[in-house]
């Protein structure tokens, strides 16, 4: 019998996480929130040297440890240069299409702690001015931030305390609709983080322990490839919990928990993947099995770094990944249910 996740808890936490800026390299604020939430659930937490969190839950049998990972870092940008007219040139943090961030509101986070708002635009932003505005190639060199301050020169910008190396976060625009859809940037991978905490909340609320020790890894450098390159040595198997893809010849839907059989790093463990499929079927959990050729995960990073583990990959189905994403609450809750079935 599958658990019944606390829907209100999961969605409220997810909305809060989505509304907290956390581009890769600028995750200290959201990690404080992770620490607070772990403490509220009575779960012990320690940090790795690059600021990732390791949460530990003792199992009924301490001879084995199952790892579960999800990442709080998101796509974002950094100031590459302050331009002479008072706008900012960007360098991307993570991989995305430039047209997916065009006309988006953003926040510039200065090293002194000040924050300024702005808008990301093409350098040819108006059809009334530029004859090639529609066809102008959206690439990094052709994008800039218009700052919401009275600035007309690079010197004006520098007086605000904005400089090269400052982080830029994108407005998530998170909305949960009455029909249960969750529309937002950065569902990759905050939806999975909320699912992991939904699992922990269920353990506390219903007073159950996993069969074996469980360590939850909340990584903060996944979008640049090395989020879980280090994992604790006592982990025997790792399930990366990250969004499932939708489109083309894929079968995953926005209500499914995705089970990935293979991604760009190769096939996932046959036994773990088969067991996840069997559990989803026996528990009546909506799922899909897919292959993601343009995808890598925290499990990929751990394996590439030489970890002596076996690994699998699951997560809520997310449409338009690395753009304006959307999933359904059922996908997040189904992910919680499958994780619970696996570790029980």
Buried (B, 14 or more C-beta within 10 A) or exposed (E): EBBEBBBEBBBEBBBBBBBBBBBBBBBEEBBEBBBEBBEEBEBEBEEBEBBBBBBBBEBEEEEEBBBBBBBBBBBBBBBBBBBEEBBBBBEBBBEBEBEBBBEBBBBBBBEEEEEBBBBBBBEBBEEEEBEEEEEBEBEEEBBBBBBEBEBEEBEBBBEBBBBEEBBBBBBBBBEBEEEBBBBBBBBBBBBBBBBBBBBBBBBBBEEEBBEBBBBBBBBBBBBEBBBBBBBBEEBBBBBBBBBBBBEEEBEBBBBBBBBBBBBEBEEBBEEBBEBBBEBBEEBEBBBBBBBBEEBBBBBBBBBBEEBEBBBBBBBBBBBBBBBBBBBBBBBBBBBBBBBBBBBB
